[in-house]
Amino acid sequence: MSVRGQGAAGPEQVPAPDRAASVPDRASAPVLVSLNGGRGAADGAAVPLSPPDVVEAALAAVAAGAGEVLVHPRTPCGRESLSPRVVGPLLEAMRGAGVFVPLSVSAGIGAEPDPAGRLERVRSWTVLPDRAVVHFAEPGAEELGRALLARGVAVDAVVPLRGEDGARPGAGPLARFLAWPVRDPGRVRLSVELAAADPGLVAGLRWLPPVPLLLFGREAAAWPVLRLAARCGAAARTGLGDVLHLPDDRPARSNAELVEAAAREIAAAGATTAGSR
């Protein structure tokens, strides 16, 4: 699904290096898996934190049907990091092990609180991910997104939406995304975090620029929002980075188990939508 409508005037296209052409529009692809998110050791042994555990989890999730992998790289002591000495070896290990779907890295405040520091980090990467997550609720998001695109890294622009905001042009992070002059449907995706599966919020996104749309929720909102994404034809996301339990509230034993459950939920939601036509 692409969201369409009138965005900011004067769209700007950032020249793309050749490698960007290999990043497809994944809006209709299998689910994206968020392997670890901002989790820590206290969230349970199922959450992969070390490079070997991340690689193993990624391979299993892809075998279960994940079409993209999102990871928050960590130092040996468990702290999130954007350092090229952390990001590069992890990406190489994943690709070397046979994880051939697009790989995403979170470029958020949890890994580097300083906006200038985040820019310095991504500009120093020697091994590039296919995509990077940029949170438009965080300072410096616009410049960070431009820097990533200039390096040939596609951008997932994360915008949180809640009922009190609505999908209104002047509502916080959404307004910042709308004011961002970069419009490149092949390399920019709007990733909307919903606090609840509110179809009204999604309906309000129709006037947005023509970029692919991904919908996701966290914890209690994770499964209802995934079903809503399936009904809307948007890309969906699951994984231990977002939710620790299965749709029936049993604890998830792995990211692969969540991906398998997501596939069943998406198929069921799609069948329901088709049957209602």
Secondary structure, DSSP 8 states (H G I E B T S, - for coil): -EE-S--SSS-B-----GGGGGS---TTSS-EEESSTT--GGG-TTS--SHHHHHHHHHHHHHTT-SEEEE--B-TTS-B---HHHHHHHHHHHHHTT--S-EEEE-STTT-SSHHHHHHHHHH-SS--SEEEEETTSTTHHHHHHHHHHTT-EEEEEEEE-TTT-S-TTSHHHHHHHH--B--TTTEEEEEEESS--HHHHHGGGGS-SEEEEEE--GGGHHHHHHHHHHHT-EEEESTTT-SB-TTS-B---HHHHHHHHHHHHHHHHHHHHHT-
